[in-house]
Amino acid sequence: MTARFTLSDQTAEHDHNQCIRNAIATAEDLCISRGVQLTPIRHKILELIWNSHKAVKAYDLLDLIRPSNDAAKPATVYRALDFLLEQGLIHRVESLNAFVGCRSSGTRHDQLLLICTVCHNVEERSAPQVFLALAEEMQSALFSPQRKTIEIHGLCKSCRAE
């Protein structure tokens, strides 16, 4: 199963509604193939995360979900986030203590996250050459990583142009 995204997803012609539909369809397909449930609350949290390419904090998700589910508690959101992380449908942006949708759901991969300090968009990149160089360094140090995420804060193409 591969995610339904193209390299042009973050261009000026980006259709974000299609982006959200692709993310949800990919999540539904993956959950069916894995025999796990994308419950209504998990579905809603995933949809809220994909509402933009900005990282969103757990308590902001709670505020966003309360109008449709006034019984929602922090634990409700955190359980849904744990599930979505476990299934590889979202990423945790450690430096922001927030979450962003995964553009490569369904495949185990390293993460290079480019975080714009102006518009706050987060772009996920594969960066195979970067991770190859890191793998060589870790091998020479006899270091065994558990996960690899690189977060870089700076200005995106759009904000640099302004």
Helices and strands as residue ranges (DSSP letters): G 7-10, H 16-34, H 40-49, H 58-65, H 74-86, E 90-93, G 94-96, E 98-101, E 111-116, E 122-125, H 128-140, E 149-154, H 157-161
